[in-house]
């Protein structure tokens, strides 16, 4: 990974005190009622993703009698119980970011998509992913060219929400309601796999740093025409194969 990307990553996290969404309502009801083009990016791989993959591999071998669970897999399963919800990016996650950053720049993605607003979850892995991939203003290495908001309701599914599923979907509905009030017509969301899967109502979960596009109708609160635009070659193969 380049030293510049690492420096940007550290700067992005330190500058994470961006504008919070609060309860701001759009001043233009006519603009807020128009269909919106929504781009979505799942965060780069985190240490939590690595542990989950390892633990699942061990449990699969144990339940299918394909071999003994490895000590490292057992350790990762135990660590998951500590619920490291704000896990840092893994080394591969940093490499994924660099790869996707180069791809988006080469295709002039942000120039052609004309993103008016970027919104990310409050978790570090989403903050870093968002602010690393966003373009900078001409002549600046730090100042982002796109306004950025943090939205608490965009965070990943919480542990208790796997038990109390209703609270998870209520939180998603709060985010969708907020999204419908925005006057911007082209918005980028940087968040999490389980959240996006439930919100978009897809049967598949986005891979790390995968870029998707959808149409959002503020009146019906429904997403349609969901399509994948970019998949990082360094993303987990199992996730990509399930798309």
Buried (B, 14 or more C-beta within 10 A) or exposed (E): BEEEBBEBBEBBBEBBEBEEBEEEEBEEEEBBBEBBBBBBBBBBBBBBBBBBBBBBBBBEBBEEEEEEBEEEBBBBBEBBEEEEEBBBBBEBBBBBBBBBBEBBEEEEBBEEBEBBBBBBBBBBBBBBBBBBBBBBEEEEEEEBBBBBBBBEBBBBBBEEBEEEEEEBEEBBEEBBEBBBBBBBBEBBBBBBBBBBBBBBEBEBBBBBBBBBBBBBBBEEEEBEEBEBBBBBEBBBEEBBEEB
